[in-house]
């Protein structure tokens, strides 16, 4: 959980620096674990779509991005 907390602080600090993986969906890879934090940036907020294992099929996080 500490690693995810650290990631959310980094995302909040500068969300635009992370890789766009699909449409407006971005990803920050965790350093110590094979997980990524998937999120979307809006004008006044950031929405975390999920924290997903790196070996999961992309359909797992793509389903969560639907409006």
C-alpha positions as CSV (number, residue, x, y, z in Angstrom):
1,X,0.0,0.0,0.0
2,X,2.9,2.4,0.7
3,X,4.0,2.0,-2.9
4,X,0.5,2.8,-4.2
5,X,0.3,5.8,-1.9
6,X,3.7,7.1,-3.2
7,X,2.4,6.6,-6.8
8,X,-0.7,8.7,-6.1
9,X,1.4,11.5,-4.7
10,X,3.6,11.4,-7.9
11,X,0.6,11.3,-10.2
12,X,-1.0,14.3,-8.3
13,X,2.2,16.2,-8.6
14,X,2.6,15.9,-12.4
15,X,0.1,13.6,-14.1
16,X,1.0,14.7,-17.6
17,X,4.5,13.2,-17.4
18,X,3.1,9.6,-17.4
19,X,2.6,7.5,-20.5
20,X,-0.7,7.6,-22.4
21,X,-1.6,4.0,-23.0
22,X,-5.1,4.3,-24.6
23,X,-7.1,7.5,-25.5
24,X,-6.8,9.7,-22.4
25,X,-5.8,6.8,-20.1
26,X,-2.4,7.1,-18.5
27,X,-0.2,4.6,-16.6
28,X,2.4,4.9,-13.9
29,X,4.4,1.7,-13.2
30,X,5.1,0.9,-9.6
31,X,8.8,0.5,-8.8
32,X,8.8,-2.5,-6.5
33,X,5.9,-4.5,-7.8
34,X,4.7,-5.5,-11.3
35,X,1.6,-3.3,-11.2
36,X,0.6,-0.1,-12.9
37,X,-1.7,2.6,-11.7
38,X,-4.1,3.5,-14.5
39,X,-5.7,6.9,-14.4
40,X,-7.4,9.7,-16.3
41,X,-6.7,13.4,-16.0
42,X,-9.6,15.8,-16.0
43,X,-9.7,19.6,-15.8
44,X,-10.3,19.6,-12.0
45,X,-9.5,16.0,-10.9
46,X,-7.7,12.8,-11.5
47,X,-9.6,9.5,-11.6
48,X,-7.8,6.3,-10.8
49,X,-9.2,3.5,-13.0
50,X,-7.4,0.7,-11.3
51,X,-4.2,-0.8,-10.0
52,X,-3.6,-3.7,-12.3
53,X,-0.9,-6.4,-12.5
54,X,1.4,-5.9,-15.5
55,X,0.7,-9.4,-16.9
56,X,-3.1,-8.9,-17.1
57,X,-4.6,-8.7,-20.5
58,X,-5.3,-5.1,-21.7
59,X,-9.0,-5.9,-21.8
60,X,-9.0,-5.8,-18.0
61,X,-8.2,-2.1,-17.9
62,X,-9.9,-1.1,-21.2
63,X,-13.3,-2.2,-19.9
64,X,-12.9,0.2,-17.0
65,X,-12.3,3.2,-19.3
66,X,-15.7,3.2,-20.9
67,X,-17.6,6.4,-20.2
